[in-house]
Amino acid sequence: MVEHEYGGDQIQILEGLEAVRKRPGMYIGSTSAKGLHHLVYEIVDNSVDEALAGFCHHIQVEINKGNTITVTDDGRGIPVDINHKSGKPAVEVVFTVLHAGGKFGGGGYKVSGGLHGVGASVVNALSDWLVVEVRRDGKVYKQTYEKGKTTSDLEVVGSCDPESTGTKVTFKPDETIFEVTEYDYDTLKVRLRETAFLTKGLKISLTDHRGEEDRKDVFHYEGGIKEFVEYLNKGKQPLYPDIIYCEGVKNGVMVEVAMQHNDSFNDSTYSFVNNIITPEGGTHVAGFKAAMTRTFNKYAVENKIIKENEQLLTGDDIREGMTAIISIKIEDPQFEGQTKQKLGNSDAKTAVDSVVSEQLTYYLEQHPQVAKIICEKSLLAQRAREAARKARDLTRRKTALDSTSLPGKLADCTDKDPSHCEIFIVEGDSAGGSAKTARSRATQAILPLRGKILNVEKASEDRIYSNKEIKAMITAFGTGILDDFDITKLRYHKIIIMTDADVDGAHIATLMLTFIYRFMPELIKQGYVYLAMPPLYKIERNKKVWYAYNDDQLNKIMDEIGRDDKNKVQRYKGLGEMDADQLWETTMDPERRVLKRVNMDEDDLSEIDKVFSTLMGDEVEPRREFIIENAKKVENLDV
């Protein structure tokens, strides 16, 4: 990369800082845990920009006691000379002026991560205090701030090796602004690992100093996104050993694409622009899809895998069972929509299409065995898709002809306004019977399912359409699935999965969530999916009854009522053990029940995908590792 001048006058000032503390949500999305962790990403993104420019090799993130954060990098160090437009040291401008930094056309950075370029000043404004230290020109500089305001001049506090450069930022989030101020190690771990995958060769270490012993992870991937695909495919069976990799620069757009097919039926394609995930895709993804479809069809026809007059492969056929990462770096990304989750630059489409077409054509010619495997899998997908289409058309015709097309076992509610209605998906007929008796008929529908539903992680679309239990759910919800999905046809605004509080119940709930996540993800995104939380214990004493939903609650109740032999404690093994009144009182009554909403953070899509693949895929070893790693976080699981 060309080395650009990076001094005080490369820091551009756009406007002042005041509104950040008044309306933090406008700048970091929210003041919840998500916003709290976003502060760390903003500072890390500044260090990543130095890595993208070729100057930073190691970023250290530390969670200190008291939930303060320290981010240290070995980049060039934020400039400390005077910015002549403001008359202040450039580092002070970066931390106290909104929209100030090396990302706004001042020549500081060619490309940069982050969506807004407001990082340092917003983090400062939302911190109780912040300290920045800069190693540059053989000196160590330091400046302090409180709630966004400067509390000391920039001063030299020591000397260092002239070769040793970099920036160290320590801050304490303001507890008067954030709803939570405790950092979650695993949340940071997921994001920092992803950042390391996307920045080939950059080392990122995360250390937690809050426990008796430090917890530490180091992420360093010389293979970059090739290793990302390998990581995501852990738990799946790759169809060929290579990870196909395309890389190039076209019209100033840097393009990197890595992909590999596995034996699953899902298209797991993730796209990034300047290291930021774009959940809704955009022009770069359109370019990738166009190149894939055209290149594979051309190869299949030229090599007589598809005969003349035979149907060409669709993009969906080719991408079935594929894990792919599309990562581009572009100087001036234009995002569409309020949420900034979709790229709009037309030159990105041309660049990705060109790089992938050229290099994929070359790869397929050099690796005919791999090309044949992918084409044959795509032809199988084409046949299955045709069978699924016929099954879907049959379902539609039946629905159109049959006005009573709701599944027979569904006990529907009488209110027809979806915003008033909820459906309980219940395992087993006995629990279903109790639920039907217990429910409020006006607004609560009950759909009992028999046994464990089909594991969609291992099933093709045509098998899914022929599965009775899944068909019953699709019909009851009313939205259709995949390309036919229409959220406006949803019949219930609460879909409540109600299973036993044991291992089998957890497995059934996971199977249902896997189905919804893979085929109706919008239901989760828009907050319509819930898990019922039946109690684990019933405590009786002198004809009085209490319910406890976990061991802590049980102990609290026992302490309050006295621990002696007058207490009768029942441990529920399943919903079927409760009579209708108990089920209503504990699990179904909107006034008293406990529900957990299933959330999906679109910043973590690749990690969510990997969890479902690990838990529901064929590979035993990754599942075993996952369970061992996460067992300590699980409460109240029957063994």
N, C-alpha and C positions, 0 to 999 in steps of 0.2 A: 504493500500500500504506500501511496505517496505520503510523506511526512508533511503535515500542515503546521504552519506557525501557530503556537498556542500560548499566548501571553494575555496580559490584562485587557487589551483592547479587543480580544476575540470574544469577550463575554458581553453579550447583547442584552440591553435592558428594555423590557416591553411595558411593564406597568407595576403599580404598587402592590402591597401585601395584605392590606387590612381585612378583606372579607373572609379569609381562610378560617379564622377561629369562630366566626359567626356561622358560617355555613360549610363545615368540614366535608359534609357528604358530597358537595359539588366537586371536591378536589380528589377525594380518595374513595368515593363510592358509598361509604357508610362509616358509622362510629362503632360498629360491632366488631367481633373478632376478625372479620375479613379486613376491615379498615385498619385495625391495629397491625396486622401482619403486612399490610400494604406499605406501611412506613418503612419496613425493612427492605422490601423489594425496590422502593424508590432509591434508597441509598446504594443498594447493590447494583441496580441498573446503571448508576453513574460510573461505578467501577468497571462494569461490563463494557461500557462504551470505550473505556481506555483499553480494554482487551481487544475489542473489535478494531480499534485503531492500531493495534499491534504493540502496545506499551505495557500492558498489565498481564501478569502470568499467574498471580495467586491472590485470591480474595478470602479473607478470614472473617467469619461471622460468629460472634460470641453472644450467648444469652447469659448475662451476669446475674448474680443474686440481686433480688429486688426488681427483676424484670427490666433492667436497662439493657440496651443493645450496643455492641461495638462492632463496627465494620471497618476493616483495615485492608488496604490494597497496596500493591507495589507499582502503581502507575506513575505518571509524571508528577503527580501532586497538583492540586488545584492552584492556579496562578495566584501569587501573592502581591504582584506589583499593582500599581494604581490603575484603576479603570478610569480613564479621563472623562468619560461622560458623567460619572457620579462623583468623582474625586475621592472614592473609597478604594481600599484594597479589593481586588477582584474576588477573593474568597468571601469577603463580607457581603459583596453584592449577590453572590451565588446563594448565600444562606438567608438573606433578608429581603430580597426583591423577587416578587413573583414573575415567572416567565423570564428569568435571567439564567444564562448558562451558555455552554459552547455548542448548543444544538440548533441555534436559530439563524443559521446563515452567516455567522461571523467567522467561519473558517476553522472553528475548533474541532468539529467532527464531520466526517463525510456521511456516516450513517450512525444512528443511535437507537438504543432500545427505549422502552417506555412509551406510553401513549401521549403524555402531555408535556413532558419536559419541565415540570414544575417541582420535581423531586425534592431537592435539598431545602428550598425555602418553605415548602409545605410541611415537611417533616419537622423543621425548626419551629414553625408556627404552632404545631400541634404537640410540641414537647414541653414538659415542665422546664427542662433545661437541656442544652446541647453543647458539646465541646468538640471543636474540630482542631486536629493537629496535622500540619503539612510538613513533609520532608522534601526539601527542594534546595538546590544550590548549596549543599553542605550545611544547611541550617534547619532547625526544627522550629516551626511557627505554631502559635496557639491562639485561639480566640474562643470566648465563651458567650452564650446567649441564654435568655430565659423567655419562654413563651414567645419566641420569634424576635425578641429585641436584643440588641447587642449589649453585653454587660462588661466587656473589656475591649481595649484596643488590641489589634493584632500585634503580638509581641514575639520576639525570638526567645525561646526558652532553652535552647541547647544547640549543639552542633552534631552533625552526622557525616558519614562517609559521603562525598559528593555523588558517588554512584548509587547511594541508597535514596530512592525517591518514593513518594506515595502519599496517601491520605488516610487518616484515621478519624472516624466519626463515632462519638458515643452520645446516646440520647436516652432520655426517660420520657415515655409517652405521658401526656397530661391526663391524670385520672378524672379530672373534672369534665373532660370531653369524651373519653372512651367508656363504653358500657362495661368492657372487660379490659384488664391491663395485664393479664397473665399470658405469656407467649406459649404456644403449643409447638413443641419440638418437631413433631411429625409433619405439621403443616408447612413449616419452614423447610424441612428436609425434602419434601416432594418438590417444592418450587425450585430449590437450589440445585437439586439433582437434574431437573429439567433444563435449567439454565446452563449447567455444565455440559450436558449432552449437546445443546445447541451452539455452544462456543468451543469448537474443537481445540483441545490442548489446554484450555483454562482449568486451573485447579481451584476448587472452592471447598473450604473446610467449614464445618459447623460444629461448634462446641457449646455444651450446656453446663454451666458452672453451678447450677442451683442445687443439685443433689449432693449427697455425701461424697460421691465420686463423679468426676466429669464424664459426660456422655459425648462421644465424638464420631462424626462421619466425614470422610473425605471423598469428594467427587472429582474425577479427573479422567477424561475420555479422549484419548488421542484419535480414536475413530469417529468421534463426534456423533452425528445422527445415525451412522451405521450401527453404532453400539446402542443407540436409543431403540432402533427397530429390534435388535437382538434382545434387549431388556423387555420390551413389550411382548415379544413372542415367547418369552419364558412361560411355560405352562401350556403352550400349543406345540403342535408337531409341524416344523417347517417341511415344505415339500421338496426343497433343494437346499444345499448347504450355503450357497452364496447369498449375500445381501447385495442387490443390484443398486449401484450408486451412480448418480449423474451429477456433475458439477460444472458450472461455467458462469461466465459474465456476458450479458447481452445488453447493449445500450445502457450501461451503468448499473444494471440490476444483477446482483449476485444471486445465483440459484444453486441450491443444494437439494437433491431428492434421494431418499433411500427407501427401498421397498423389498419385501419378501412375502411370498404366499405361504399359508399354513393350511391345515386340514379343517379349519373352522368354516363357518358360513357367513361370517361378518366382514364388512368392509371397515377396517379401522384406519382411516386416513386422518392425520392431524396436520394442520397447517399453521405456520408461524411467519410473522413479518417483524423483522428486527428483534427477534427473540420473544415477541409477544404472541400468544395463541390467538388465532382468529376462528372461534367456534362456528361462525356462519360462513367460513370460507371466503369466497370472493374471486377476483380475476386470476390470482395465482393458481387457485384450485381448478378453475375452469380451463386454464392452459394445460395443466397436468392431465386432466381427464380427456381433453381433446387429443393430446399427444398419445396417451395410452391406447385409446380406442382406435385411432387411425393406424398407429404403428403395429399393433397386434393383428388387426384385420389384414393389413397389407402383407405381413409375414405369413399368416395362416393361408391366405389365397395363393401367394407366390409359391408356397411349399406344399400346396395341394392338401392341407389339413382341412380347409373348407373348400368344397368343390364348387364349380361354376353353378350358378342359379340357387345355391344353398344360402340360407339366411346368414347375414353377417352377425358377429358378436356385438352385444351392446356393452356399454361401459360397465354396467352393473355386473354382467357376466364375467368380465375380465377382472374386476376388483373384488369378486367374492373371495373371502378368505385371505385378503391381502392386508398387511400392516404396512403403512407408508407414512413417511414424514416429509413434508414439503416446507423448506425453510428458505425464505428470501431476505436479502438485505437491500433496502431501497432508500434513496436519499430523502424523498419527500412523500411518505405514505399518505394516501387519501383514504380515510375510513368512512364507510357509509352508515347511516342510521344513528340513533341516539346512543346505542350501546358501544359503538365503535368496534364491532366484532366482525366486520366484513370489509375486505379490501376493495377499493374501486379503481386503482390505477390500471389503465388499459395496457401500458407498456409492460406490466408484470405478466399479463396473460401471454403476450407475444414472447417474452423472454423465457418463461417456463416451458411453453410449447416448443420453442426452438431447441433449447438445451436438452429436454427430455427426448424429443423425436430423434435428434441426431445421435445421442449417446445410447439410447435404448435400441435403435436399429443396429448399431454397431455391436452392442452386447449380444443381441439375439443371433446375429450371424456368427459370432464367435462361440456361442454356447447353445448349439441346436438342441441338446438334451433338455436343458432348462426351458427353452422356448416351447418344446413339445409338451412338457409337463403342464406349463401354464395354459397353453391352448386347449389341452384335453380337459383340464379342470374347468375352463371357461365353457367348453361345449357341454359338459355335464350340468353346469349351472344354468346354461341356456335351456336344456331339456326340463330341468326341475322348475325353472321359472315359468315355462310354458304350462307344465302340469299345475303349478300353483295358480296361474291365471285362470285356467279352466275351473279349478275348484272355487276360486273367488267369484267367477261369473255365475257358477251354479248357486253359490250362497246368495249372490245378489238377486238372481231370478226367483229363488225360493222366497226371499224377503219381500220382493215386489208382489208375488202372488198370494203370500200368506200373511194376513193382517195380524195373526197371533204368532209372530215369528220369534218372540222372546223364548229363551230356553225354558223347558218344562219345569225344571227344579227351582227356577227363580221365584222367590216370593217377593213380588214387586210392591212398591209403596204406592199410595193413591195420589199424592201430590205430584203434579207434572212439571213443576218449576225446578230445574236442575240445581239452582242455588239453594233450595231448601232440602234437597235429597242427598242421601248417602247410601252406599251399598257396602255390606259386610261380606267379604269373601271368607268363608269359614271352611276349615278342613273337617271332613267326616259328617255322617248323617246325624249322629247323636247330638253333637254340638250344634249342627244346623237346626235340629228340631227344637232345642232349648232356645236358640237365638230367634227362631220364628215366633215362638210363644212369647218371648221377652220383649220383642221390638215394639217400637212405636210405629204402627202400620202406616200412618200418614206420610212419614218422611224416611223410614228406614227399610231398605230392601235387603234380602238375605239370599246369597248364592252359595249353597253348600257344594264343595268339590270332593270327589272321592279319591283319597290317596294322594300320592305325589304326582304333580303335573309333569308333562314332558319337559326335559331339560333342553331348552331351545339353543343352548350353546353348542349342542351336538346334533342339531336337527336342521334339515333343509326346509325351505318355505312350504313346499307341498305337504310334507309330513305335519307341519304345524297346522295347516288348514284342515287336515283330516283328524286332528286330535279333539275328542269330544269336550274335554274340560277347557281347553284353550278356546275352542269355538264358542263355548258357553260364555266365557268372559268377554270375548270380542263382541258377541251379539248383545250382551247385557250392557256393556259400556256405550255402544252405539257409534263409536268414532271411526271404526275401521282401523287398519294398521298400515304401516309403511307409507307407500305412495298414496293409498286411499285414505289416510288419516285426516280427519276433519274435527278439530277441537270444538267447533260450534255445535256438533251433534252429540256431545257428551251428555249423558242422561243423569249423572250424579256428580256433584262438586266435591264429594268426599268419597274416595275409594279406600276402604279400610280393610287391611289384611289382618284377620283375627285367627291366630294359631296358638297351639299350646306353648307354654313357657318351658319347653324342653328342647333337646337336640333335634328331634324329628320336626318339631314345630318351627325351629329356626331354619332347618333345611327347606321346608315347604315354603316359608316366607321368602327365602333367598331365591328359590325357583320362580316364584311369582314375580319378584322384583326384577330378576334377570329377563323374564319375558317382557315386562312393561318397559324396562330400560332399552332393550334391543328393538322393540317393535312399536312402542308408543312413548318415546322419551319425553315428549312435550307434556304428558300428564305429570311427570315428576318435576320438570322445569317450572311448570306453572303452579305447583304446590297442591295438586289434587290427591296425592297418594299418602296414606297414613298407615302406621302400624298400631294396632290396638295393644294395650298393655294390661293383660289380665293380672290380678293379684297372685302372689306366690303363696300367701298364708292367710288363713282365717283364724282369728283369735276370739275365743268365747270366754266370758267370765260373768257369772251371775246373770245369765240371760242377755248380757250385752255383747255386741259383736263389733270387732274391728277387722280391717283388711290391711295387709302390708304388701307393698309392691317390690320390696327388696329386703335384704337382711338388716340394713341400717334402720329402716322403718320398723321392722319387727322388734329389734332391740330397744328402740325408742319407746314403742308401745309397752313392751314388757317392763321397762324401767318405770313408766308412768303408773301402770296398774298394779305393779308388784309381782315379783317372780316367785310363785309358789304353786302348789299342786291344784289350786282352784282354776288355773288357766288351762284351757283346752285348745291346743294349737294344731290346726290341720294344714298340711303341706299339699297344695293342689298339684296334681300331676298332669291334669288336662282340663280343658273347658267342659268336657262331658261330665266331670264330677260336680259341676255346679248346677243347681236347679235354675229355672228361668228367672226367678226373682233375684237370685244372687248374681246371675250373669248381667241382668239389667242394672242392678245396683252398682256393680263394680266396674263393668267394662263397656256398657252400651249407653248408659244415661248421660246425655250431653252435659248435665249439671255436675256430675261427679266423676266421670271417667278420666283416664289419662290416655292421651293419644300422642304419638310421636310422628311429626311430619317428616317425610323422606325428602331431603334436599339434595340438590346436585349443583356443585360449583363448577361452572363451565371453564374456569381456569385450570381445573384438575381433570379434564376429560380423559386424558391418556392414562392417568392413575386409576380412575374409576373403571375404565375398560380392562385394565390389567387385573384388578381385584376380581371382577366377574369371571375373566378367563381363568384365573388361578383357582378360584373356588369351584367353578362349574366345568372346567376343562378335563381332558383325559389324563394329563400328567400328574402323577401322585406326589413326586418329590417337591415341586414348587408349592403345592397345597400344604404339604406337611410343614415346610419352612414358614409359610404364611401363618399357619395356626400356632406354631411354637412362638413366633415373633409377637403375635397379637393376643395370645392367651391371657397375658397378665392384665389386659385392658377389659376382659370380659367379666361381667358380674352375673351371679345367679344362673349359671348354666348347669342343668342336670347332666351328670355323666352316667 
